[in-house]
């Protein structure tokens, strides 16, 4: 078993700390407004990241049956613009019939292919920065974000290069689905 020298250990710890300090976007989700409903708790799948203007970015999460979710988006308006395009997408496996070249005389076989089903798109909801829903089944979904960027006349410049990378935060809150109604 290798023995670490005290100096080497201190350098390693400093590099890890420096790495975390250099990414201001990693905790950007914390600046998103929380739900006014106190029953919602912060979900550990919340995340912040640097995103490039015009390039879709996905955060894969799992939603659990019997939970209500609130997902909200916060972004650096100086780089990202005054909104983000956000979609919730479920990846599903669908059966598909294909030609089976392995069989004598041809034939068809059933294979499964991954398909993407859009569950919610903020472009159909006035570019909303948040969505609330009840999970009726446990599913793996992708939260897809695309940053449009600011108009050309309003772009910030550093030297002779336009900024096209900014912070986006996805705040996820959850609570047990309340038992109401019949």
TORVEX-866979 format. One record per residue (C-alpha): x, y, z; residue number from 1; residue in three letters. Coordinates in nm, 2 decimals. Example, Ala and Ser with C-alpha at 12.3 -4.5 7.8 and 13.67 -1.06 7.14 Angstrom:
<nodes>
@X=1.23	Y=-0.45	Z=0.78	i=1	aa=Ala
@X=1.37	Y=-0.11	Z=0.71	i=2	aa=Ser
</nodes>
This chain:
<nodes>
@X=0.00	Y=0.00	Z=0.00	i=1	aa=Unk
@X=0.15	Y=0.34	Z=-0.10	i=2	aa=Unk
@X=0.23	Y=0.58	Z=0.17	i=3	aa=Unk
@X=0.13	Y=0.95	Z=0.11	i=4	aa=Unk
@X=0.37	Y=1.21	Z=0.23	i=5	aa=Unk
@X=0.21	Y=1.49	Z=0.43	i=6	aa=Unk
@X=0.31	Y=1.75	Z=0.17	i=7	aa=Unk
@X=0.16	Y=1.55	Z=-0.12	i=8	aa=Unk
@X=-0.16	Y=1.50	Z=0.08	i=9	aa=Unk
@X=-0.19	Y=1.87	Z=0.14	i=10	aa=Unk
@X=-0.14	Y=1.95	Z=-0.23	i=11	aa=Unk
@X=-0.40	Y=1.69	Z=-0.33	i=12	aa=Unk
@X=-0.65	Y=1.84	Z=-0.08	i=13	aa=Unk
@X=-0.58	Y=2.19	Z=-0.21	i=14	aa=Unk
@X=-0.63	Y=2.08	Z=-0.57	i=15	aa=Unk
@X=-0.97	Y=1.92	Z=-0.49	i=16	aa=Unk
@X=-1.08	Y=2.24	Z=-0.30	i=17	aa=Unk
@X=-0.96	Y=2.46	Z=-0.59	i=18	aa=Unk
@X=-1.15	Y=2.24	Z=-0.84	i=19	aa=Unk
@X=-1.47	Y=2.29	Z=-0.65	i=20	aa=Unk
@X=-1.42	Y=2.66	Z=-0.61	i=21	aa=Unk
@X=-1.35	Y=2.71	Z=-0.98	i=22	aa=Unk
@X=-1.70	Y=2.61	Z=-1.09	i=23	aa=Unk
@X=-1.94	Y=2.87	Z=-0.97	i=24	aa=Unk
@X=-2.22	Y=2.71	Z=-1.18	i=25	aa=Unk
@X=-2.23	Y=2.39	Z=-0.97	i=26	aa=Unk
@X=-2.44	Y=2.55	Z=-0.70	i=27	aa=Unk
@X=-2.63	Y=2.79	Z=-0.92	i=28	aa=Unk
@X=-2.96	Y=2.61	Z=-0.86	i=29	aa=Unk
@X=-2.96	Y=2.74	Z=-0.50	i=30	aa=Unk
@X=-3.04	Y=3.09	Z=-0.64	i=31	aa=Unk
@X=-3.38	Y=2.96	Z=-0.78	i=32	aa=Unk
@X=-3.69	Y=3.07	Z=-0.59	i=33	aa=Unk
@X=-3.83	Y=2.79	Z=-0.37	i=34	aa=Unk
@X=-4.19	Y=2.68	Z=-0.38	i=35	aa=Unk
@X=-4.42	Y=2.88	Z=-0.15	i=36	aa=Unk
@X=-4.57	Y=2.54	Z=-0.04	i=37	aa=Unk
@X=-4.36	Y=2.45	Z=0.27	i=38	aa=Unk
@X=-4.43	Y=2.08	Z=0.21	i=39	aa=Unk
@X=-4.18	Y=2.07	Z=-0.07	i=40	aa=Unk
@X=-3.83	Y=1.95	Z=0.02	i=41	aa=Unk
@X=-3.51	Y=2.01	Z=-0.17	i=42	aa=Unk
@X=-3.43	Y=1.71	Z=-0.39	i=43	aa=Unk
@X=-3.07	Y=1.59	Z=-0.40	i=44	aa=Unk
@X=-3.09	Y=1.56	Z=-0.78	i=45	aa=Unk
@X=-3.09	Y=1.94	Z=-0.81	i=46	aa=Unk
@X=-2.79	Y=2.06	Z=-1.01	i=47	aa=Unk
@X=-2.61	Y=2.36	Z=-1.17	i=48	aa=Unk
@X=-2.38	Y=2.35	Z=-1.47	i=49	aa=Unk
@X=-2.21	Y=2.56	Z=-1.73	i=50	aa=Unk
@X=-2.40	Y=2.54	Z=-2.06	i=51	aa=Unk
@X=-2.32	Y=2.66	Z=-2.41	i=52	aa=Unk
@X=-2.57	Y=2.88	Z=-2.59	i=53	aa=Unk
@X=-2.77	Y=2.69	Z=-2.85	i=54	aa=Unk
@X=-2.65	Y=2.34	Z=-2.74	i=55	aa=Unk
@X=-2.91	Y=2.13	Z=-2.56	i=56	aa=Unk
@X=-2.80	Y=2.00	Z=-2.23	i=57	aa=Unk
@X=-2.97	Y=1.72	Z=-2.03	i=58	aa=Unk
@X=-2.99	Y=1.63	Z=-1.66	i=59	aa=Unk
@X=-3.11	Y=1.27	Z=-1.61	i=60	aa=Unk
@X=-3.33	Y=1.22	Z=-1.30	i=61	aa=Unk
@X=-3.56	Y=0.96	Z=-1.15	i=62	aa=Unk
@X=-3.91	Y=1.06	Z=-1.04	i=63	aa=Unk
@X=-4.08	Y=0.82	Z=-0.80	i=64	aa=Unk
@X=-4.44	Y=0.71	Z=-0.79	i=65	aa=Unk
@X=-4.64	Y=0.88	Z=-0.51	i=66	aa=Unk
@X=-4.44	Y=1.20	Z=-0.51	i=67	aa=Unk
@X=-4.52	Y=1.55	Z=-0.63	i=68	aa=Unk
@X=-4.24	Y=1.74	Z=-0.80	i=69	aa=Unk
@X=-4.16	Y=2.10	Z=-0.87	i=70	aa=Unk
@X=-3.87	Y=2.16	Z=-1.12	i=71	aa=Unk
@X=-3.76	Y=2.52	Z=-1.17	i=72	aa=Unk
@X=-3.49	Y=2.68	Z=-1.38	i=73	aa=Unk
@X=-3.26	Y=2.97	Z=-1.31	i=74	aa=Unk
@X=-3.00	Y=3.11	Z=-1.55	i=75	aa=Unk
@X=-2.74	Y=3.39	Z=-1.60	i=76	aa=Unk
@X=-2.95	Y=3.63	Z=-1.81	i=77	aa=Unk
@X=-2.63	Y=3.82	Z=-1.93	i=78	aa=Unk
@X=-2.52	Y=3.52	Z=-2.12	i=79	aa=Unk
@X=-2.82	Y=3.28	Z=-2.15	i=80	aa=Unk
@X=-3.09	Y=3.54	Z=-2.24	i=81	aa=Unk
@X=-3.42	Y=3.62	Z=-2.08	i=82	aa=Unk
@X=-3.55	Y=3.26	Z=-2.09	i=83	aa=Unk
@X=-3.44	Y=2.90	Z=-2.15	i=84	aa=Unk
@X=-3.62	Y=2.64	Z=-2.35	i=85	aa=Unk
@X=-3.70	Y=2.35	Z=-2.12	i=86	aa=Unk
@X=-3.85	Y=2.01	Z=-2.18	i=87	aa=Unk
@X=-3.92	Y=1.70	Z=-1.97	i=88	aa=Unk
@X=-3.85	Y=1.39	Z=-2.18	i=89	aa=Unk
@X=-3.91	Y=1.03	Z=-2.10	i=90	aa=Unk
@X=-3.70	Y=0.77	Z=-2.27	i=91	aa=Unk
@X=-3.91	Y=0.46	Z=-2.35	i=92	aa=Unk
@X=-3.84	Y=0.14	Z=-2.52	i=93	aa=Unk
@X=-4.07	Y=0.06	Z=-2.81	i=94	aa=Unk
@X=-4.10	Y=-0.26	Z=-3.01	i=95	aa=Unk
@X=-4.02	Y=-0.24	Z=-3.37	i=96	aa=Unk
@X=-4.05	Y=-0.50	Z=-3.65	i=97	aa=Unk
@X=-3.74	Y=-0.53	Z=-3.87	i=98	aa=Unk
@X=-3.62	Y=-0.77	Z=-4.15	i=99	aa=Unk
@X=-3.44	Y=-1.07	Z=-4.01	i=100	aa=Unk
@X=-3.15	Y=-1.14	Z=-4.25	i=101	aa=Unk
@X=-3.04	Y=-1.44	Z=-4.03	i=102	aa=Unk
@X=-3.34	Y=-1.65	Z=-4.11	i=103	aa=Unk
@X=-3.37	Y=-1.86	Z=-4.43	i=104	aa=Unk
@X=-3.61	Y=-1.70	Z=-4.67	i=105	aa=Unk
@X=-3.61	Y=-1.38	Z=-4.48	i=106	aa=Unk
@X=-3.87	Y=-1.29	Z=-4.22	i=107	aa=Unk
@X=-3.93	Y=-1.03	Z=-3.95	i=108	aa=Unk
@X=-3.82	Y=-1.00	Z=-3.59	i=109	aa=Unk
@X=-3.91	Y=-0.78	Z=-3.31	i=110	aa=Unk
@X=-3.65	Y=-0.56	Z=-3.16	i=111	aa=Unk
@X=-3.67	Y=-0.28	Z=-2.91	i=112	aa=Unk
@X=-3.55	Y=0.07	Z=-2.98	i=113	aa=Unk
@X=-3.52	Y=0.37	Z=-2.75	i=114	aa=Unk
@X=-3.77	Y=0.65	Z=-2.82	i=115	aa=Unk
@X=-3.81	Y=1.00	Z=-2.67	i=116	aa=Unk
@X=-4.15	Y=1.11	Z=-2.55	i=117	aa=Unk
@X=-4.19	Y=1.48	Z=-2.46	i=118	aa=Unk
@X=-4.39	Y=1.50	Z=-2.14	i=119	aa=Unk
@X=-4.38	Y=1.88	Z=-2.10	i=120	aa=Unk
@X=-4.24	Y=2.17	Z=-2.31	i=121	aa=Unk
@X=-4.22	Y=2.52	Z=-2.17	i=122	aa=Unk
@X=-4.26	Y=2.66	Z=-2.52	i=123	aa=Unk
@X=-4.63	Y=2.55	Z=-2.50	i=124	aa=Unk
@X=-4.66	Y=2.71	Z=-2.15	i=125	aa=Unk
@X=-4.55	Y=3.07	Z=-2.20	i=126	aa=Unk
@X=-4.18	Y=2.99	Z=-2.15	i=127	aa=Unk
@X=-4.25	Y=2.90	Z=-1.78	i=128	aa=Unk
@X=-3.95	Y=2.88	Z=-1.55	i=129	aa=Unk
@X=-4.11	Y=2.61	Z=-1.34	i=130	aa=Unk
@X=-4.34	Y=2.30	Z=-1.36	i=131	aa=Unk
@X=-4.52	Y=2.10	Z=-1.10	i=132	aa=Unk
@X=-4.65	Y=1.75	Z=-1.15	i=133	aa=Unk
@X=-4.74	Y=1.42	Z=-0.98	i=134	aa=Unk
@X=-4.54	Y=1.11	Z=-1.07	i=135	aa=Unk
@X=-4.79	Y=0.83	Z=-1.13	i=136	aa=Unk
@X=-4.51	Y=0.58	Z=-1.19	i=137	aa=Unk
@X=-4.14	Y=0.56	Z=-1.12	i=138	aa=Unk
@X=-3.96	Y=0.68	Z=-1.43	i=139	aa=Unk
@X=-3.63	Y=0.80	Z=-1.56	i=140	aa=Unk
@X=-3.67	Y=1.13	Z=-1.73	i=141	aa=Unk
@X=-3.44	Y=1.39	Z=-1.88	i=142	aa=Unk
@X=-3.47	Y=1.76	Z=-1.81	i=143	aa=Unk
@X=-3.35	Y=1.92	Z=-2.13	i=144	aa=Unk
@X=-3.24	Y=2.28	Z=-2.13	i=145	aa=Unk
@X=-3.14	Y=2.49	Z=-2.44	i=146	aa=Unk
@X=-3.01	Y=2.84	Z=-2.39	i=147	aa=Unk
@X=-3.11	Y=3.08	Z=-2.67	i=148	aa=Unk
@X=-2.85	Y=3.35	Z=-2.58	i=149	aa=Unk
@X=-2.89	Y=3.72	Z=-2.57	i=150	aa=Unk
@X=-2.96	Y=3.92	Z=-2.89	i=151	aa=Unk
@X=-2.65	Y=4.02	Z=-3.09	i=152	aa=Unk
@X=-2.67	Y=4.39	Z=-2.99	i=153	aa=Unk
@X=-2.67	Y=4.30	Z=-2.62	i=154	aa=Unk
@X=-2.39	Y=4.05	Z=-2.60	i=155	aa=Unk
@X=-2.11	Y=4.10	Z=-2.35	i=156	aa=Unk
@X=-1.76	Y=4.10	Z=-2.49	i=157	aa=Unk
@X=-1.44	Y=4.01	Z=-2.33	i=158	aa=Unk
@X=-1.16	Y=4.11	Z=-2.57	i=159	aa=Unk
@X=-1.27	Y=4.02	Z=-2.92	i=160	aa=Unk
@X=-1.47	Y=3.71	Z=-2.83	i=161	aa=Unk
@X=-1.84	Y=3.68	Z=-2.76	i=162	aa=Unk
@X=-1.94	Y=3.50	Z=-2.44	i=163	aa=Unk
@X=-2.15	Y=3.19	Z=-2.51	i=164	aa=Unk
@X=-2.12	Y=2.98	Z=-2.19	i=165	aa=Unk
@X=-2.33	Y=3.07	Z=-1.88	i=166	aa=Unk
@X=-2.47	Y=2.91	Z=-1.57	i=167	aa=Unk
@X=-2.80	Y=2.73	Z=-1.55	i=168	aa=Unk
@X=-2.95	Y=2.58	Z=-1.24	i=169	aa=Unk
@X=-3.22	Y=2.32	Z=-1.21	i=170	aa=Unk
@X=-3.39	Y=2.32	Z=-0.87	i=171	aa=Unk
@X=-3.59	Y=2.00	Z=-0.80	i=172	aa=Unk
@X=-3.83	Y=1.99	Z=-0.50	i=173	aa=Unk
@X=-4.05	Y=1.70	Z=-0.40	i=174	aa=Unk
@X=-4.31	Y=1.59	Z=-0.14	i=175	aa=Unk
@X=-4.54	Y=1.29	Z=-0.09	i=176	aa=Unk
@X=-4.85	Y=1.33	Z=-0.30	i=177	aa=Unk
@X=-5.13	Y=1.45	Z=-0.07	i=178	aa=Unk
@X=-5.43	Y=1.23	Z=-0.02	i=179	aa=Unk
@X=-5.72	Y=1.45	Z=-0.13	i=180	aa=Unk
@X=-6.06	Y=1.39	Z=-0.29	i=181	aa=Unk
@X=-6.25	Y=1.06	Z=-0.33	i=182	aa=Unk
</nodes>
